[in-house]
Amino acid sequence: MSEAARPFKIPVSVLVVIHTPDLQVLMLERADHPGSWQGVTGSQDAPDEDLRHTAVREVQEETGIVVGTPQVPAWALRDWQLRNVYAIYPVWRHRYAPGVTHNTEHVFGLQVPREVEVRLSPREHLHHEWLPWREAADRCFSPSNAEAVLLLPRWVQGGSPP
């Protein structure tokens, strides 16, 4: 489908910090902006799409990781109850309806075993890398993504939001 034929993106998205029990974080290099690294992100497909469903769908589309399997059970995906509202980067504003300038991002964490297979969507990402959480935060091009990664140890150790 051509860019012009696509419907406008909904300015409500998820960020999923995928990590191992020992705080290695999966980082993805964007295909549309080589050199820009992030976690899994994506917008709702419909205004009434459940955010958890959005997170599960985006994880599978971007990484091939399926939530709700014996290897990655449904409980491994946690809604961190964090919301970020930020200005949409001008380079991506054309994907949204005229006048839409801000997005609301909902943050989730997904703990996976280190041996989980990652199969990138080549349309979205060029490479992936597992990094220790501090290095992953430094690699993020998005400030909200970096902040979420920096909160990871509190989630894993305390099991509750900071």
C-alpha positions, 0 to 999 in steps of 0.5 A, spaced: 500 500 500 502 506 498 504 511 503 498 516 500 493 510 500 494 509 508 489 511 513 492 516 518 495 513 524 492 514 531 496 518 536 495 513 541 501 508 541 505 503 546 512 502 547 514 495 549 521 494 553 523 487 552 528 484 557 531 478 560 531 476 567 538 479 567 536 486 564 538 485 557 534 489 553 532 488 546 534 494 541 531 495 534 535 499 529 529 503 525 529 501 517 526 508 516 532 511 520 538 507 520 542 509 526 536 510 530 535 505 535 529 503 540 524 498 543 518 495 540 513 501 538 506 502 535 500 505 534 493 502 535 490 500 529 483 502 531 481 507 537 477 502 541 483 497 540 485 494 547 492 497 549 494 490 551 492 487 544 496 493 541 502 491 545 502 483 543 500 485 536 506 490 535 511 485 539 509 479 534 509 484 528 516 487 529 520 481 533 516 475 531 516 474 539 509 471 540 506 473 547 501 467 550 506 461 549 509 456 553 516 460 552 513 467 553 506 466 557 501 472 557 503 474 564 510 476 562 507 482 559 506 487 564 502 494 563 507 499 567 501 504 568 506 509 565 503 514 560 508 519 556 505 525 551 510 528 546 510 532 540 510 527 534 517 528 530 516 533 524 519 527 520 513 523 521 507 528 522 505 527 515 502 520 517 497 523 522 491 527 521 492 534 519 493 538 526 495 532 530 502 534 533 502 530 539 502 522 541 500 518 547 505 513 549 503 507 554 509 503 556 509 496 557 515 491 559 515 484 557 520 479 560 523 473 555 528 468 556 535 470 553 534 464 548 528 467 545 528 467 537 528 474 534 525 475 527 525 482 525 520 485 520 525 487 515 520 493 513 521 496 520 528 494 522 534 493 520 538 489 526 537 487 533 542 487 539 541 485 546 544 490 551 545 491 558 540 496 560 544 502 561 547 501 554 540 500 551 538 507 555 544 510 552 542 507 545 535 510 544 534 515 540 527 517 543 527 520 550 521 517 553 524 510 550 531 511 554 527 513 560 523 507 560 529 503 560 532 506 566 526 504 570 527 497 568 531 495 574 525 498 579 520 494 575 524 487 575 527 488 583 520 491 586 515 488 581 511 495 582 512 502 579 517 507 581 
